[in-house]
């Protein structure tokens, strides 16, 4: 099991201490550091800014949203950052959800799996730099077929440092997880529990078995956020995780279109998720958070006294996860490194 650092989302400004945490993570032997974007700060600029002060740790996006950039723009950014970092860049991408795509980017949200497949195919062509890029898909065309008629196939002026820049796919549903195993180099789950390991291994196996799959289980990366809060009081530790679960179950997406809700409901919390969402959307956010049971938090995170966390770690290490993404100040990272590495 590898350890990686996630800097998380920004609020009113840069996460306090993020630069120092990345420095400490690199010194501790963490494998990678990851940035995020939703509908505020982007994930590429901070990664370049903070990554410029590192020399070994890999630099990843978790995630760059498909609708924020065309496939060519994302490929350009990936090649640029890969050059600047000396081949340390990992491109994590995801389709996001209709709430953000349609509400923030002003774009439709049709057939996200098909769109993702086309997006990755175009980027692979750009990375390969074997010929001018053409593509005729349902979502993307290069050159554009309904424009001025003056477009022509182009080849990147930049020779990529690596023509196989690793692409990780964010996915939660089984079909999207299978797609990640088929076309990507890694999978970025948002919520994971050892209890769902068999379910996700089956979805991954389906993707690996498809004709033309890039990877197999032996060389495929699975990097997931694993919240860790060490405290003598288990409920107090769980209370540090509940606000995040409350937001993602209750407030992300809409009724019937919340992939995070679905992922957690599959753990056996259908009734609890329905109650949390109902309360949250009714404006009763404190009541919604109080409805999150301790066992749900314990299924999705490592919380409690250090002895309890140490006892529960082997269950996580025995899953399909290859990398645990953790966040926190330098002193916490040191403690986590001693526990995991």
C-alpha positions as CSV (number, residue, x, y, z in Angstrom):
1,X,0.0,0.0,0.0
2,X,1.3,3.4,-1.0
3,X,0.5,6.7,0.7
4,X,-0.4,9.9,-1.1
5,X,-1.4,13.4,-0.1
6,X,-4.6,15.1,-1.1
7,X,-4.8,18.9,-0.7
8,X,-8.6,18.9,-1.1
9,X,-10.8,21.7,-2.3
10,X,-10.2,25.4,-1.7
11,X,-12.8,27.5,0.2
12,X,-12.1,31.2,0.4
13,X,-8.5,30.7,-0.5
14,X,-5.6,28.2,-0.7
15,X,-5.8,25.4,1.9
16,X,-3.7,26.6,4.9
17,X,-0.4,24.8,5.1
18,X,-0.8,22.9,1.8
19,X,2.6,23.7,0.5
20,X,4.3,22.6,3.8
21,X,2.2,19.4,3.8
22,X,3.4,18.6,0.3
23,X,7.0,19.2,1.3
24,X,6.7,16.9,4.4
25,X,4.9,14.3,2.3
26,X,7.8,14.2,-0.1
27,X,10.3,13.9,2.7
28,X,8.3,11.1,4.3
29,X,8.3,9.0,1.1
30,X,4.7,9.6,0.0
31,X,4.1,8.4,-3.6
32,X,2.1,11.4,-4.9
33,X,0.3,14.6,-4.1
34,X,-3.1,15.5,-5.6
35,X,-5.2,18.6,-6.2
36,X,-8.9,18.9,-6.8
37,X,-11.5,21.2,-8.5
38,X,-15.2,21.6,-8.4
39,X,-16.6,25.1,-9.2
40,X,-14.0,27.4,-7.7
41,X,-10.2,26.9,-7.9
42,X,-8.9,24.8,-10.7
43,X,-6.6,21.8,-10.1
44,X,-3.8,22.5,-12.6
45,X,-2.5,25.9,-11.4
46,X,-2.0,24.9,-7.7
47,X,-0.4,21.6,-8.8
48,X,2.1,23.5,-10.9
49,X,2.7,26.1,-8.2
50,X,3.3,23.7,-5.4
51,X,4.9,21.0,-7.5
52,X,7.6,23.4,-8.7
53,X,9.0,23.1,-5.1
54,X,9.3,19.3,-5.2
55,X,11.7,17.0,-6.9
56,X,10.5,13.4,-6.5
57,X,6.8,13.1,-5.5
58,X,4.4,12.5,-8.3
59,X,1.8,15.2,-9.1
60,X,-1.8,14.3,-9.8
61,X,-5.2,15.8,-10.5
62,X,-8.1,14.4,-8.6
63,X,-9.9,15.3,-10.6
64,X,-9.7,17.5,-13.7
65,X,-13.3,17.8,-14.9
66,X,-14.0,16.8,-18.5
67,X,-16.4,19.6,-19.1
68,X,-13.9,22.3,-17.9
69,X,-11.7,21.7,-20.9
70,X,-11.7,20.2,-24.4
71,X,-9.8,17.0,-24.7
72,X,-7.0,18.9,-26.6
73,X,-6.8,21.5,-23.8
74,X,-6.5,18.8,-21.2
75,X,-3.9,17.0,-23.2
76,X,-1.9,20.2,-23.7
77,X,-1.9,20.8,-19.9
78,X,-0.9,17.2,-19.2
79,X,2.1,17.3,-21.6
80,X,3.2,20.7,-20.2
81,X,3.1,19.7,-16.6
82,X,4.7,16.4,-17.4
83,X,7.6,18.2,-19.0
84,X,7.9,20.7,-16.2
85,X,7.9,18.0,-13.5
86,X,10.3,15.7,-15.3
87,X,7.7,13.0,-16.0
88,X,5.9,13.0,-12.6
89,X,2.5,14.0,-13.7
90,X,-0.7,11.8,-13.4
91,X,-3.8,13.0,-15.1
92,X,-6.9,12.1,-13.1
93,X,-10.1,13.0,-14.9
94,X,-13.8,12.6,-14.3
95,X,-17.2,13.5,-15.8
96,X,-18.5,15.1,-12.6
97,X,-22.3,15.3,-12.4
98,X,-25.1,17.1,-14.1
99,X,-25.5,19.7,-11.3
100,X,-22.0,21.0,-12.0
101,X,-21.7,20.3,-15.7
102,X,-25.0,21.9,-16.6
103,X,-25.1,24.5,-13.8
104,X,-21.5,25.7,-13.8
105,X,-20.1,24.9,-17.2
106,X,-23.4,25.4,-19.1
107,X,-23.0,22.2,-21.0
108,X,-25.3,19.2,-21.4
109,X,-24.6,15.9,-19.6
110,X,-25.3,13.2,-22.1
111,X,-24.0,9.7,-22.0
112,X,-21.0,10.3,-19.7
113,X,-19.4,7.0,-20.3
114,X,-19.4,7.3,-24.0
115,X,-18.1,10.9,-23.7
116,X,-15.3,9.8,-21.4
117,X,-14.3,7.1,-23.8
118,X,-14.1,9.6,-26.7
119,X,-12.2,12.1,-24.5
120,X,-9.5,9.7,-23.5
121,X,-9.2,8.4,-27.1
122,X,-8.4,11.9,-28.4
123,X,-5.9,12.6,-25.6
124,X,-4.1,9.3,-26.4
125,X,-3.8,10.3,-30.0
126,X,-2.4,13.7,-29.0
127,X,0.1,12.1,-26.6
128,X,1.2,9.6,-29.2
129,X,2.0,12.4,-31.7
130,X,2.2,9.9,-34.6
131,X,0.1,12.0,-37.0
132,X,-2.2,15.0,-37.2
133,X,-5.2,14.2,-35.0
134,X,-8.6,13.4,-36.5
135,X,-11.6,12.1,-34.6
136,X,-15.2,11.5,-35.5
137,X,-17.3,10.8,-32.4
138,X,-20.8,11.5,-31.1
139,X,-19.5,14.1,-28.7
140,X,-16.2,15.4,-30.3
141,X,-15.0,15.9,-33.8
142,X,-11.6,16.9,-34.9
143,X,-11.7,19.0,-37.1
144,X,-15.1,20.3,-36.1
145,X,-17.6,19.3,-38.8
146,X,-20.1,22.2,-38.3
147,X,-17.7,25.1,-38.2
148,X,-16.3,27.5,-40.8
149,X,-14.9,24.6,-42.8
150,X,-11.4,25.9,-42.4
151,X,-10.2,23.6,-39.7
152,X,-7.5,21.0,-40.5
153,X,-6.0,18.1,-38.6
154,X,-3.1,19.2,-36.4
155,X,-0.2,17.6,-34.5
156,X,1.1,19.0,-31.2
157,X,4.0,21.3,-31.6
158,X,5.3,19.9,-28.4
159,X,7.0,16.5,-28.4
160,X,5.7,14.8,-25.2
161,X,8.2,13.8,-22.6
162,X,6.2,10.6,-22.3
163,X,3.7,9.5,-24.9
164,X,1.9,7.4,-22.3
165,X,1.1,9.9,-19.6
166,X,-0.9,7.9,-17.0
167,X,-4.6,8.6,-17.0
168,X,-6.7,7.7,-14.0
169,X,-10.5,7.8,-14.2
170,X,-12.8,8.8,-11.4
171,X,-15.7,6.5,-11.2
172,X,-18.3,5.2,-8.7
173,X,-20.9,3.1,-10.6
174,X,-19.9,-0.4,-11.7
175,X,-20.1,0.5,-15.4
176,X,-17.8,3.4,-15.1
177,X,-15.4,1.4,-12.9
178,X,-15.3,-1.2,-15.6
179,X,-14.6,1.5,-18.2
180,X,-11.7,2.7,-16.0
181,X,-10.2,-0.8,-16.0
182,X,-10.6,-1.0,-19.8
183,X,-9.2,2.4,-21.0
184,X,-7.3,3.9,-18.1
185,X,-4.2,3.3,-16.1
186,X,-5.9,3.7,-12.7
187,X,-9.1,4.3,-10.9
188,X,-10.0,7.1,-8.5
189,X,-12.9,6.0,-6.3
190,X,-14.5,8.8,-4.2
191,X,-15.9,6.6,-1.5
192,X,-14.6,3.1,-0.8
193,X,-15.1,0.5,1.9
194,X,-13.4,-2.9,2.4
195,X,-17.0,-4.3,2.5
196,X,-17.4,-3.4,-1.1
197,X,-14.1,-4.9,-2.3
198,X,-15.6,-7.9,-4.0
199,X,-18.2,-5.7,-5.8
200,X,-15.5,-3.5,-7.2
201,X,-13.1,-6.3,-8.1
202,X,-15.9,-7.8,-10.2
203,X,-16.4,-4.5,-12.0
204,X,-12.7,-4.1,-12.6
205,X,-12.4,-7.7,-13.8
206,X,-15.1,-7.0,-16.4
207,X,-13.1,-4.1,-17.8
208,X,-9.7,-6.0,-17.8
209,X,-11.4,-8.8,-19.8
210,X,-12.5,-6.5,-22.6
211,X,-10.6,-6.6,-25.9
212,X,-7.9,-4.0,-26.1
213,X,-7.8,-3.3,-22.3
214,X,-4.7,-1.4,-21.5
215,X,-3.9,-3.0,-18.1
216,X,-4.5,-6.0,-15.9
217,X,-5.0,-6.2,-12.2
218,X,-1.3,-6.5,-11.6
219,X,-0.3,-3.2,-13.1
220,X,-3.5,-1.1,-12.5
221,X,-3.5,1.6,-9.8
222,X,-6.4,2.2,-7.5
223,X,-6.0,5.4,-5.5
224,X,-8.7,6.4,-3.0
225,X,-9.3,9.0,-0.4
226,X,-9.2,7.3,3.0
227,X,-10.1,9.7,5.8
228,X,-8.2,9.0,8.9
229,X,-8.9,10.8,12.2
230,X,-7.1,9.5,15.3
231,X,-8.8,10.5,18.6
232,X,-9.5,8.7,21.9
233,X,-13.2,9.5,21.5
234,X,-14.6,7.6,18.5
235,X,-17.7,9.7,18.2
236,X,-15.6,12.9,18.3
237,X,-13.4,11.5,15.5
238,X,-16.5,10.5,13.5
239,X,-17.9,14.0,13.8
240,X,-14.9,15.2,11.8
241,X,-16.0,13.0,8.9
242,X,-19.8,13.5,9.2
243,X,-19.9,17.0,7.5
244,X,-18.3,15.7,4.4
245,X,-20.7,12.7,4.2
246,X,-23.6,15.0,4.9
247,X,-22.7,17.2,1.9
248,X,-22.0,14.4,-0.5
249,X,-25.1,12.3,0.4
250,X,-27.5,15.1,1.0
251,X,-26.4,18.1,-1.1
252,X,-24.4,16.8,-4.2
253,X,-26.5,16.4,-7.3
254,X,-30.2,15.9,-7.0
255,X,-32.7,13.3,-6.1
256,X,-32.1,10.3,-8.4
257,X,-28.9,11.9,-9.8
258,X,-26.3,11.7,-7.0
259,X,-23.6,9.2,-7.7
260,X,-22.1,9.6,-4.2
261,X,-25.4,8.8,-2.6
262,X,-25.6,5.7,-4.8
263,X,-22.1,4.5,-3.8
264,X,-22.8,4.8,-0.1
265,X,-26.4,3.4,-0.4
266,X,-24.8,0.2,-2.0
267,X,-23.1,-0.4,1.3
268,X,-26.5,-1.2,2.8
269,X,-27.5,2.3,3.8
270,X,-30.4,2.9,1.4
271,X,-32.8,4.0,4.2
272,X,-30.2,6.1,6.0
273,X,-29.1,7.9,2.8
274,X,-32.8,8.6,1.9
275,X,-33.3,10.2,5.3
276,X,-30.1,12.2,5.2
277,X,-30.9,13.5,1.7
278,X,-34.5,14.4,2.6
279,X,-33.4,16.3,5.7
280,X,-30.6,18.1,3.9
281,X,-32.7,19.2,0.9
282,X,-35.3,20.4,3.4
283,X,-32.7,22.7,4.9
284,X,-32.3,20.7,8.1
285,X,-28.6,20.1,7.7
286,X,-27.9,19.6,11.4
287,X,-30.6,16.9,11.6
288,X,-29.2,15.3,8.5
289,X,-25.8,15.1,9.9
290,X,-27.1,13.7,13.2
291,X,-28.8,10.9,11.1
292,X,-25.4,9.6,9.9
293,X,-24.7,6.5,12.0
294,X,-21.3,5.8,13.4
295,X,-21.1,2.5,11.6
296,X,-21.4,4.3,8.2
297,X,-18.4,6.5,9.1
298,X,-16.5,3.4,10.2
299,X,-17.2,1.7,6.9
300,X,-15.8,4.6,5.0
301,X,-13.0,5.9,7.2
302,X,-10.5,5.0,9.9
303,X,-11.6,6.8,13.1
304,X,-10.9,6.4,16.8
305,X,-7.9,5.6,19.0
306,X,-4.7,4.8,17.3
307,X,-4.9,1.1,18.4
308,X,-8.3,0.8,16.7
309,X,-7.0,2.4,13.5
310,X,-4.0,0.0,13.5
311,X,-6.3,-3.0,14.0
312,X,-8.6,-1.9,11.1
313,X,-5.8,-1.1,8.6
314,X,-5.2,-4.7,7.4
315,X,-8.7,-4.9,6.1
316,X,-8.0,-1.9,3.9
317,X,-4.6,-3.2,2.8
318,X,-6.2,-6.5,1.7
319,X,-8.5,-4.7,-0.8
320,X,-7.9,-3.7,-4.5
321,X,-6.6,-0.3,-3.3
322,X,-3.0,0.3,-4.2
323,X,-2.8,3.9,-2.8
324,X,-4.4,5.6,0.2
325,X,-5.0,9.3,-0.3
326,X,-4.9,11.2,3.0
327,X,-5.0,14.8,4.0
328,X,-3.9,16.8,7.0
329,X,-1.1,18.9,8.6
330,X,2.5,17.7,8.7
331,X,2.3,16.2,12.2
332,X,-0.7,14.1,11.2
333,X,1.1,12.9,8.0
334,X,4.1,11.7,10.1
335,X,1.7,9.7,12.3
336,X,-0.1,8.2,9.3
337,X,3.2,7.3,7.6
338,X,4.3,5.4,10.7
339,X,0.9,3.5,10.7
340,X,0.7,2.7,7.0
341,X,4.2,2.5,5.5
